[in-house]
Amino acid sequence: MQHNTTNAVLSTQQMYRADALAIEGGKTGIALMENAGRAVAKCLMNRWFKKPVLILCGPGNNGGDGFVAAKHLKQAGWSVRLHCLVLIDSLNGDAAHHARAWQEELHGDIFPFDQIFLSDAPLVIDAIFGAGLTRPIKGQMDELFTSINETASGCLSVDLPSGVSGDSGEILGTALRAECTVTFFRQKPGHLLQPGAELCGDITVAEIGISSDVLGEIKPQTFHNSPNLWLSSFPVPGTSDHKYKRGHALIYGGDHMVGAARLAARAARRIGAGLSSIVCSPESFDIYAQADPGTIVETIKDVADLEELLSDSRRNVIAIGPGAGMITRTREYSLAALSTNKPTVLDADALSIFAKEPHTLFDALHPNCVLTPHDGEFARLFDTEGDKLLRTRKAALDSNAIVVLKGSDTIIASPDGRAAINNNAPPDLATAGAGDVLVGIISGLLAQGMDSFDTACAGVWIHGECANRLGAGLIAEDLCELLPEVIKEMRDLKKQS
């Protein structure tokens, strides 16, 4: 599936490559830096009223952007004091050019970092390190960052808040906290991954003259999750469709935590599946039968009964996990479902039950499967290291399935290397049953024939969007009732695109 390149997220090295390709195509580094610095100044002037601005420039291109921003602010009548981390004579290339222009054309002073004064609570433009930092902040720089965070009346970071890793969002010792961040061409993982993402504030992505054509050579595999990533494949029923054409999702229901399967089954219907059924033991039938009248309830006694149900081609998706219980039956039913090669969603207990034998699960999985672990369940199954993006990618490759590692920065990864970062989930979504609703949304979209990676991306985003609209006080049941509103907007957007 070809994805919209406006959603591409570039690593630090890929962004360097984008700059190089733009220069090979006829742009100059001086012009790109001019455009970047102008965008920084414009963002600051649009956000704050005039007051003293302290601009802190590092030794590289990030600092060069700061010199350009200083020029445009001074020309607009702002009071600017500029500091550089290194001696001006040690600057190279485009940054050196713009530093000289600041000195010679605008007669601007450049002060060292040991003469930074914060007593008048200035606005700060952080053009120190940006995304390329690899070593931890410590010593006097640590003290400076702490002072800025406590004293400045506002901070705008260029590219990324200094101290945040562009590729992982990791805080390298200490980091500046920005009210807003101006980055260029495309976002980086550090803008979206916690804990660094929380320090970025409002993010502006400025176009500085790099053509999107360069992405054809870079071939990005990481994306920011939003509707234009998957909207083209979002299911819209046709006039001749009937309920079976819209798919039939089976949700396995455990004997004790019966609310979980109910939530998932309701969400599957709300998102558009033609039918959803709860599959349960005979002992639990009466409990489930009292739930939503539109949800079918089927009983099974063993694996053979489940296999018979799944032999009907119209029952095209099964979800196992919510409320299933850490029992042998959960393991057996999960493997039976996977053996059909039908799209399968596994969550909660259906993942944890394989903690001692993860490769039994991995050997049975296929790319039409979606796993939706939280951090604890993920750690029980996968022996991976690195940042969240790397770990989820490796997990998808190891398991040969779509992996959704949930959180405020949910990662959706495919075995083919694609990954999306989702950051629209509010803290209110951390409530009992919310994950069961997500299972139902994903199951219902799979039932309608949507691609498994796109399904997972759409399900996670829609889940977060419903939560944002509900806000404080939401409970899982509310999420299902917001789905029609969000679906209608997705259909309208698709018509307009």
C-alpha positions as CSV (number, residue, x, y, z in Angstrom):
1,M,0.0,0.0,0.0
2,Q,1.5,3.4,-1.1
3,H,1.1,5.9,1.7
4,N,0.8,9.7,1.5
5,T,4.4,11.1,1.8
6,T,3.2,14.2,3.7
7,N,3.0,11.8,6.7
8,A,6.6,10.6,6.2
9,V,8.7,10.8,9.4
10,L,12.5,11.0,8.7
11,S,15.4,9.9,10.8
12,T,18.1,12.3,11.4
13,Q,20.3,10.7,8.7
14,Q,17.4,10.7,6.3
15,M,16.9,14.4,6.8
16,Y,20.6,15.0,6.2
17,R,20.1,13.1,2.9
18,A,17.0,15.2,2.0
19,D,19.1,18.3,2.4
20,A,21.9,16.8,0.3
21,L,19.5,15.8,-2.5
22,A,17.9,19.3,-2.5
23,I,21.4,20.8,-3.0
24,E,22.2,18.3,-5.7
25,G,19.0,19.4,-7.3
26,G,20.1,23.0,-7.5
27,K,19.2,24.5,-4.1
28,T,22.0,26.1,-2.1
29,G,22.6,25.3,1.6
30,I,22.7,29.1,2.2
31,A,19.2,29.5,0.7
32,L,17.8,26.5,2.7
33,M,19.2,27.9,5.9
34,E,17.8,31.4,5.1
35,N,14.4,29.9,4.6
36,A,14.6,27.9,7.8
37,G,15.7,30.9,9.9
38,R,13.0,33.1,8.4
39,A,10.4,30.4,9.3
40,V,11.7,30.4,12.9
41,A,11.5,34.2,13.2
42,K,8.0,34.2,11.7
43,C,6.7,31.6,14.1
44,L,8.1,33.5,17.1
45,M,6.6,36.8,15.9
46,N,3.2,35.2,15.3
47,R,3.1,33.7,18.8
48,W,4.5,36.4,21.1
49,F,4.3,40.1,21.5
50,K,7.5,42.1,21.3
51,K,9.9,41.6,24.1
52,P,13.7,40.9,24.4
53,V,14.8,37.7,22.6
54,L,17.8,35.7,23.6
55,I,19.1,33.5,20.7
56,L,21.4,30.6,21.6
57,C,23.3,29.2,18.6
58,G,25.2,26.0,18.5
59,P,28.2,25.0,16.4
60,G,26.3,23.5,13.5
61,N,23.5,24.2,11.0
62,N,21.0,24.5,13.9
63,G,23.1,27.5,15.0
64,G,23.1,28.8,11.5
65,D,19.3,28.9,11.5
66,G,19.5,30.9,14.7
67,F,21.7,33.6,13.1
68,V,19.2,34.0,10.3
69,A,16.3,34.2,12.7
70,A,18.2,36.9,14.6
71,K,18.5,38.9,11.4
72,H,14.8,38.8,10.6
73,L,13.8,39.6,14.1
74,K,16.2,42.6,14.3
75,Q,14.9,43.9,10.9
76,A,11.4,43.7,12.3
77,G,12.3,45.8,15.3
78,W,12.7,43.2,18.0
79,S,15.4,43.5,20.7
80,V,17.9,40.6,20.0
81,R,20.9,39.3,22.0
82,L,22.7,36.5,20.3
83,H,25.1,34.0,21.9
84,C,27.2,31.3,20.2
85,L,28.5,28.2,21.9
86,V,31.8,28.3,20.0
87,L,34.1,31.0,18.6
88,I,32.9,32.4,15.3
89,D,36.1,31.6,13.6
90,S,35.5,27.9,14.2
91,L,32.1,27.9,12.4
92,N,32.1,26.3,8.9
93,G,30.0,26.4,5.8
94,D,26.5,27.9,5.6
95,A,26.4,28.7,9.4
96,A,29.7,30.7,9.1
97,H,28.2,32.6,6.1
98,H,25.1,33.6,8.1
99,A,27.2,34.5,11.2
100,R,29.3,36.8,9.1
101,A,26.2,38.4,7.6
102,W,24.8,39.0,11.1
103,Q,28.1,40.7,12.1
104,E,28.9,42.6,8.9
105,E,25.5,43.5,7.4
106,L,23.5,44.1,10.6
107,H,26.5,45.0,12.9
108,G,25.2,42.5,15.4
109,D,27.2,41.4,18.4
110,I,27.8,37.8,19.2
111,F,28.4,36.9,22.8
112,P,29.8,33.7,24.4
113,F,27.7,31.4,26.4
114,D,29.3,32.4,29.7
115,Q,27.7,35.8,29.3
116,I,24.1,34.6,29.1
117,F,21.8,36.6,31.4
118,L,18.3,35.5,32.2
119,S,17.3,38.1,34.8
120,D,14.9,39.9,32.5
121,A,13.0,36.6,31.6
122,P,13.6,36.9,27.9
123,L,12.1,34.8,25.1
124,V,14.6,32.1,24.2
125,I,15.3,30.7,20.7
126,D,17.0,27.4,21.3
127,A,19.2,26.9,18.2
128,I,21.9,24.9,20.0
129,F,21.9,21.3,19.0
130,G,18.6,20.2,17.3
131,A,18.1,16.6,16.3
132,G,21.7,15.6,15.8
133,L,22.7,15.4,19.4
134,T,24.1,12.0,20.5
135,R,25.9,12.8,23.8
136,P,24.3,13.6,27.1
137,I,23.9,17.1,28.4
138,K,25.8,17.7,31.6
139,G,27.9,20.1,33.6
140,Q,27.4,23.8,32.9
141,M,25.1,23.1,29.9
142,D,22.8,21.1,32.3
143,E,22.8,24.1,34.7
144,L,22.0,26.5,31.8
145,F,19.1,24.4,30.6
146,T,17.6,24.1,34.1
147,S,17.9,27.9,34.4
148,I,16.2,28.5,31.1
149,N,13.4,26.1,31.9
150,E,12.8,27.9,35.2
151,T,13.3,31.5,34.2
152,A,12.6,32.2,30.5
153,S,9.2,33.6,29.6
154,G,9.0,31.3,26.6
155,C,11.2,29.0,24.5
156,L,11.1,28.2,20.8
157,S,13.3,25.3,19.7
158,V,14.8,25.0,16.3
159,D,14.3,21.5,14.9
160,L,14.0,19.8,18.3
161,P,14.5,21.0,21.9
162,S,18.2,20.7,22.6
163,G,18.8,17.5,24.7
164,V,16.1,15.4,22.9
165,S,17.3,12.6,20.5
166,G,15.8,13.1,17.1
167,D,15.6,9.4,16.4
168,S,14.2,8.1,19.7
169,G,12.7,11.0,21.7
170,E,15.1,10.0,24.5
171,I,16.1,12.9,26.8
172,L,19.9,12.9,26.8
173,G,20.6,14.0,30.4
174,T,18.7,17.3,30.4
175,A,16.6,19.0,27.8
176,L,15.0,22.3,27.2
177,R,11.2,22.5,27.4
178,A,9.8,24.4,24.4
179,E,6.4,26.1,24.0
180,C,6.8,25.5,20.3
181,T,9.2,23.8,18.0
182,V,9.9,24.7,14.3
183,T,11.2,21.8,12.2
184,F,11.7,21.6,8.5
185,F,10.3,19.5,5.6
186,R,9.2,16.5,7.7
187,Q,8.9,15.5,11.3
188,K,11.4,13.2,13.0
189,P,10.6,10.4,15.4
190,G,11.7,12.6,18.3
191,H,8.8,14.9,17.7
192,L,6.4,12.1,18.3
193,L,8.0,9.7,20.7
194,Q,7.9,10.2,24.5
195,P,9.3,11.5,26.6
196,G,10.9,14.0,24.2
197,A,7.6,14.7,22.4
198,E,6.2,16.3,25.5
199,L,9.0,18.9,25.5
200,C,8.3,20.0,21.9
201,G,5.2,22.0,22.6
202,D,3.3,23.0,19.4
203,I,5.1,21.8,16.3
204,T,5.4,23.7,13.1
205,V,6.7,21.9,10.0
206,A,8.1,24.6,7.7
207,E,8.7,24.1,4.0
208,I,12.1,25.5,3.1
209,G,12.5,24.6,-0.5
210,I,13.1,20.8,-0.4
211,S,10.9,19.1,-2.9
212,S,8.9,16.0,-1.8
213,D,10.4,14.3,-4.8
214,V,13.5,13.5,-2.7
215,L,11.3,11.0,-0.8
216,G,11.3,8.8,-3.8
217,E,15.0,8.1,-3.3
218,I,14.9,8.1,0.5
219,K,11.9,5.7,0.6
220,P,10.7,6.5,4.2
221,Q,9.2,3.6,6.1
222,T,8.0,5.6,9.1
223,F,4.9,7.7,9.2
224,H,2.9,10.0,11.4
225,N,-0.5,8.4,11.9
226,S,-3.4,10.5,10.7
227,P,-6.4,9.9,8.3
228,N,-4.5,10.8,5.1
229,L,-2.2,7.9,5.8
230,W,-5.1,5.3,5.4
231,L,-8.2,7.2,4.2
232,S,-8.0,5.8,0.7
233,S,-8.6,2.3,2.0
234,F,-11.2,3.3,4.7
235,P,-14.3,1.2,4.0
236,V,-17.5,2.9,2.8
237,P,-20.5,0.6,2.1
238,G,-22.0,0.6,-1.4
239,T,-25.7,0.7,-2.2
240,S,-25.7,-3.0,-3.1
241,D,-23.9,-4.1,0.0
242,H,-25.6,-6.5,2.5
243,K,-24.6,-7.4,6.1
244,Y,-22.5,-10.4,5.1
245,K,-20.6,-8.3,2.6
246,R,-19.6,-6.0,5.4
247,G,-18.1,-8.8,7.3
248,H,-18.8,-10.9,10.4
249,A,-16.4,-10.5,13.4
250,L,-16.3,-13.2,16.1
251,I,-15.2,-12.1,19.5
252,Y,-14.3,-14.8,22.0
253,G,-15.7,-14.1,25.5
254,G,-14.3,-15.4,28.7
255,D,-16.4,-16.7,31.7
256,H,-15.6,-14.0,34.2
257,M,-14.7,-10.6,32.8
258,V,-17.7,-10.6,30.4
259,G,-17.7,-6.8,29.9
260,A,-14.6,-7.0,27.8
261,A,-16.1,-9.1,24.9
262,R,-19.3,-7.0,25.0
263,L,-17.4,-3.8,24.5
264,A,-15.3,-5.3,21.6
265,A,-18.4,-6.8,19.9
266,R,-20.3,-3.5,20.2
267,A,-17.3,-1.5,18.8
268,A,-17.0,-3.9,15.9
269,R,-20.6,-3.3,14.9
270,R,-20.3,0.5,15.4
271,I,-17.3,0.7,13.2
272,G,-19.3,-0.9,10.4
273,A,-19.0,-4.7,10.5
274,G,-22.2,-6.3,9.2
275,L,-22.4,-8.7,12.1
276,S,-20.5,-9.4,15.3
277,S,-20.8,-12.5,17.5
278,I,-19.6,-13.3,20.9
279,V,-18.4,-16.9,21.2
280,C,-18.5,-18.3,24.7
281,S,-18.9,-21.4,26.8
282,P,-22.4,-22.8,27.4
283,E,-22.1,-21.7,31.0
284,S,-21.8,-18.1,30.1
285,F,-24.5,-17.9,27.4
286,D,-27.2,-16.4,29.7
287,I,-24.9,-13.6,30.7
288,Y,-23.9,-12.6,27.2
289,A,-27.4,-13.1,25.8
290,Q,-28.6,-10.3,28.1
291,A,-26.2,-7.8,26.4
292,D,-26.8,-5.8,23.2
293,P,-29.7,-7.4,21.3
294,G,-27.8,-6.8,18.0
295,T,-24.9,-9.0,19.0
296,I,-25.2,-12.7,18.2
297,V,-24.1,-15.1,21.0
298,E,-22.7,-18.5,20.0
299,T,-21.7,-21.3,22.3
300,I,-18.7,-23.6,21.9
301,K,-17.5,-26.4,24.2
302,D,-14.1,-27.1,22.6
303,V,-11.6,-26.4,19.8
304,A,-13.7,-28.6,17.4
305,D,-16.7,-26.3,17.9
306,L,-14.7,-23.2,17.3
307,E,-13.2,-24.7,14.1
308,E,-16.7,-25.6,12.9
309,L,-17.8,-22.0,13.4
310,L,-14.8,-20.7,11.6
311,S,-15.4,-23.0,8.7
312,D,-18.1,-20.6,7.5
313,S,-16.3,-18.2,5.1
314,R,-18.7,-15.4,6.1
315,R,-17.2,-15.4,9.6
316,N,-14.1,-13.7,8.3
317,V,-12.4,-12.3,11.5
318,I,-11.9,-13.5,15.0
319,A,-10.6,-11.6,18.1
320,I,-9.4,-13.4,21.2
321,G,-8.0,-12.0,24.4
322,P,-10.2,-9.5,26.2
323,G,-11.4,-11.2,29.4
324,A,-10.4,-14.6,28.0
325,G,-8.4,-15.7,31.1
326,M,-5.0,-17.1,31.5
327,I,-6.1,-20.7,30.9
328,T,-5.3,-23.5,28.5
329,R,-8.5,-22.9,26.6
330,T,-7.3,-19.4,25.6
331,R,-4.1,-20.8,24.2
332,E,-5.9,-23.6,22.3
333,Y,-8.5,-21.3,20.8
334,S,-5.9,-18.8,19.7
335,L,-3.9,-21.4,17.8
336,A,-7.1,-22.8,16.3
337,A,-8.1,-19.4,15.1
338,L,-4.6,-18.7,13.6
339,S,-4.6,-22.0,11.8
340,T,-7.6,-20.8,9.6
341,N,-5.4,-18.0,8.2
342,K,-8.2,-15.6,8.7
343,P,-7.5,-12.1,10.0
344,T,-7.1,-12.5,13.7
345,V,-6.7,-10.0,16.5
346,L,-5.0,-11.1,19.7
347,D,-4.9,-9.0,22.8
348,A,-4.4,-9.3,26.6
349,D,-4.6,-12.9,27.8
350,A,-4.3,-14.3,24.3
351,L,-0.8,-12.8,24.3
352,S,0.3,-13.4,27.9
353,I,-0.7,-17.1,27.7
354,F,2.3,-17.5,25.3
355,A,4.8,-15.8,27.6
356,K,6.8,-19.0,28.2
357,E,6.6,-20.2,24.6
358,P,6.5,-17.1,22.4
359,H,7.8,-18.9,19.3
360,T,4.8,-21.3,19.4
361,L,2.7,-18.1,18.8
362,F,5.1,-16.6,16.3
363,D,5.2,-19.8,14.2
364,A,1.4,-19.6,13.9
365,L,1.0,-15.9,13.1
366,H,0.7,-14.3,9.7
367,P,0.6,-10.7,8.3
368,N,-3.2,-10.6,8.6
369,C,-2.9,-10.8,12.3
370,V,-2.9,-7.8,14.6
371,L,-1.4,-8.0,18.1
372,T,-2.3,-5.2,20.5
373,P,-0.1,-5.4,23.6
374,H,0.6,-2.8,26.2
375,D,4.1,-2.5,27.6
376,G,3.8,-5.4,30.1
377,E,2.3,-7.8,27.6
378,F,4.9,-6.8,25.0
379,A,7.8,-7.5,27.4
380,R,6.5,-11.0,28.2
381,L,6.5,-11.9,24.5
382,F,9.4,-10.0,22.9
383,D,13.1,-9.9,23.7
384,T,13.9,-6.6,22.0
385,E,16.1,-3.7,22.9
386,G,16.3,0.0,21.8
387,D,13.7,2.8,21.6
388,K,10.0,2.1,21.2
389,L,10.1,2.4,17.5
390,L,13.0,0.0,17.0
391,R,11.5,-2.5,19.5
392,T,8.1,-2.6,17.8
393,R,9.6,-2.9,14.3
394,K,11.7,-5.8,15.5
395,A,8.7,-7.4,17.2
396,A,6.6,-7.2,14.0
397,L,9.5,-8.8,12.0
398,D,10.0,-11.6,14.6
399,S,6.3,-12.4,14.9
400,N,5.4,-11.9,11.2
401,A,2.3,-9.9,12.3
402,I,1.2,-6.4,12.8
403,V,2.2,-5.2,16.2
404,V,0.4,-2.3,18.0
405,L,2.4,-1.3,21.0
406,K,0.0,0.9,22.9
407,G,0.6,4.1,24.9
408,S,0.4,7.8,24.5
409,D,2.8,7.3,21.6
410,T,1.4,4.1,20.1
411,I,3.6,2.4,17.5
412,I,2.0,0.3,14.7
413,A,4.5,-1.8,12.9
414,S,4.3,-4.2,10.0
415,P,6.6,-7.2,9.2
416,D,7.6,-5.4,5.9
417,G,9.3,-2.6,7.9
418,R,6.6,0.0,7.8
419,A,5.7,1.8,11.0
420,A,3.4,4.5,12.1
421,I,3.6,6.7,15.2
422,N,0.3,7.7,16.7
423,N,0.1,10.6,19.2
424,N,-3.5,11.7,19.4
425,A,-4.5,9.6,22.5
426,P,-5.3,11.8,25.5
427,P,-4.5,10.7,29.1
428,D,-8.3,10.2,29.7
429,L,-8.1,7.1,27.5
430,A,-6.2,5.3,30.3
431,T,-9.4,3.7,31.6
432,A,-10.7,0.1,32.0
433,G,-12.1,-1.4,28.8
434,A,-10.6,1.1,26.4
435,G,-8.3,-1.5,25.0
436,D,-11.3,-3.9,24.4
437,V,-13.0,-1.2,22.4
438,L,-9.8,-0.8,20.3
439,V,-9.9,-4.6,19.7
440,G,-13.4,-4.3,18.4
441,I,-12.7,-1.3,16.2
442,I,-9.8,-3.2,14.5
443,S,-11.8,-6.4,14.2
444,G,-14.7,-4.5,12.6
445,L,-12.4,-2.8,10.0
446,L,-10.7,-6.1,9.2
447,A,-14.1,-7.7,8.7
448,Q,-14.8,-5.1,6.0
449,G,-11.7,-6.0,4.1
450,M,-9.4,-3.2,5.0
451,D,-5.6,-3.9,4.8
452,S,-4.3,-5.1,8.1
453,F,-1.6,-2.4,8.6
454,D,-4.0,0.4,7.5
455,T,-6.7,-1.2,9.7
456,A,-4.4,-1.0,12.8
457,C,-3.4,2.6,12.0
458,A,-7.1,3.7,11.4
459,G,-8.3,1.9,14.5
460,V,-5.7,3.5,16.8
461,W,-6.3,7.0,15.4
462,I,-10.1,6.7,15.5
463,H,-9.9,5.3,19.1
464,G,-7.9,8.4,20.1
465,E,-10.1,10.8,18.2
466,C,-13.2,9.5,20.0
467,A,-11.4,9.9,23.4
468,N,-10.4,13.5,22.5
469,R,-14.0,14.4,21.7
470,L,-15.3,12.9,25.0
471,G,-12.6,14.4,27.2
472,A,-12.7,14.3,31.0
473,G,-14.8,11.6,32.6
474,L,-14.9,9.3,29.6
475,I,-15.5,5.6,30.2
476,A,-15.0,2.8,27.7
477,E,-18.7,2.5,26.9
478,D,-18.7,6.1,25.7
479,L,-16.1,5.4,23.0
480,C,-18.5,3.2,21.0
481,E,-21.1,5.9,20.9
482,L,-18.8,8.5,19.4
483,L,-17.8,6.1,16.5
484,P,-20.7,7.1,14.2
485,E,-19.8,10.8,14.4
486,V,-16.1,10.1,13.6
487,I,-17.0,7.6,10.8
488,K,-19.2,10.1,9.1
489,E,-16.4,12.6,9.1
490,M,-14.0,10.0,7.6
491,R,-16.5,9.3,4.8
492,D,-16.9,12.9,4.1
493,L,-13.2,13.4,4.0
494,K,-12.8,10.5,1.6
495,K,-15.4,12.0,-0.7
496,Q,-13.5,15.3,-0.8
497,S,-10.1,13.7,-1.4
